[in-house]
Amino acid sequence: MVQLANMSWTDAEALFKETDVALLPVGSTEQHGPHNPLGTDHLVAAALSRRVGDRTGVPVLPVIPVGVSEHHRQFTGTLWVPPSVFREYMKAVALSVASHGVRKILFVNGHGGNTAALVEVAGELRRRHGIFAAVVSAFPPILGGHAGADETSVNLYFHGHLVRMERAVDTVQKESLGPLKMEGLNRIGPARFPWDTIDLTETGVLGSAGRLIESTTASEEHGRELMEPYIEEVIKFVEALKKARVEQLLSKPHK
């Protein structure tokens, strides 16, 4: 048993004496189309962390369920915190577990909107607190489209009972912001702009401007094909992290 929330303090004390690595899953509570649960990102981060923790013996901290998701706010049920609050909270949680002897922390991140803030936190922990922190995605890098077939398939693999496939839709993304043509997710001509999901899609199934993003072709088997090799990759990384001396991983002194 490596789920910190499920063990006593005495069990936690014994576990932290065995390893200086911890997994901290984090995601979001935000819309994922009409068919996926709002908790998709944190549910997947927690599920991946459990698999990895069970295989490596590394403690898994309680999942952080709300992240930087204001761009989804027009869809009911989405929750978010400002990046500054998110950064401070994540740093405080990391420092609290470090007080028990953890020197290497892996943020298992299920939401792309959290990434920049998490990398900043990892940098501060590494440079100023003697803690090596890194960020790994809870999803394999080949996923295409928010709430599309790949992400929906991962949900079907981990917790299919929460997915309403009869509500799944395929959505062509909008191409215009007023008189301006959009490209990708956040470009209008040569400029970038702070996009909201609603700028591109009414359903919440999201991708690059003008593209058709499918969710109706999702399957549990496809989710298994995506996740099982990726789980093995993350396990391999955690095993290497366990063996590394933290002194080898920290920033060099400033001259």
ABEGO torsion letter per residue (X at the ends): XABAAABBAAAAAAAAAABABBBBBBBBBBBBEAABBAAAAAAAAAAAAAAAAAAAGBBBBBBBABBBAAAAAABBGBBBBBAAAAAAAAAAAAAAAAAAGBABBBBBBABAAAAAAAAAAAAAAAAAAGBBBBBBBABBAABBEBGBAAAAAAAAAABAAABBAAABBBBBBBABBEABBBBEAABBEABBBBBBAAAABAAGBBBBBGBBBBAAABBAAAAAAAAAAAAAAAAAAAAAAAABBAAAABBBBBX
